[in-house]
Amino acid sequence: MSRSLALLAPARAPRRMGLIAMLALHRQRRQLAKLDAAALRDIGVSREAAKAEATRAPWDAPAHWRG
């Protein structure tokens, strides 16, 4: 890696991690939407709550996740 790229790498890392976290959250919400009634009952989530969570935007993360 060139010296100029090495100097930029630390500045880019937080943005990249934020994007990775956002994509993971989006994937988890899609999976939540696909759960059947038995699986939702097992985790104690109603169909309405699962649907509401699944339709949230990827950047709409809980405050404690955003640091």
N, C-alpha and C positions, 0 to 999 in steps of 0.2 A: 504494500500500500504506500502510495506517495505520502510525503510529509503533510501536504495540504489536506489530503483526505483524512489522514490520521487526526488532524486537529479538528476536523468537522465531525468526526464520528461521535464523540461524547455529546455534542449538541443535538444530534439526530436521534440518539437512543431513546429518550423519553417519548418523542413523537411516535416512533416505531412501536414501542411498547403500548402506547395508548391505542394505536390502530389494531394491534394484535388483540388487546383486551376487548375492544369494541366488536371485532369480528367473532371472538369467542362468545361474547354475550348474545350477539345476534343468532349464532348457531344454537346456543342453549335455549333461547326463546323459541326458535323453530321446532326444536325437539320437544319442548314443553307442549306446544300446540298439537303435536302428533300423539300425545299420550292418550290411552283409552281410559274409560271411566274407572276401571279397577286400579290402574297405575296411579291415577290422580287421587283416588281414595286412599291408597297406600301412603302417599306423601302428604295427605291432608290438605289438598288444594281442590277447590271447586272448579267446575268447568268454566264458570264465569270469570273467576280470578285468573285461571290459566289463560283464557282468551285475552283478558285485559293486559296481562303481562306480556303475552306473545305479540301483541300489536304495538307495544311501545317501540319507539325509535332506538336504534343501536346506541346512540349517544346519550340516551336517557337512562343513565346508570345510577344506582344508589349513591348517595353522597360519600359513604364510607369506602366505596370502590374507587372514587376519583381522587382520593388522598387529600 
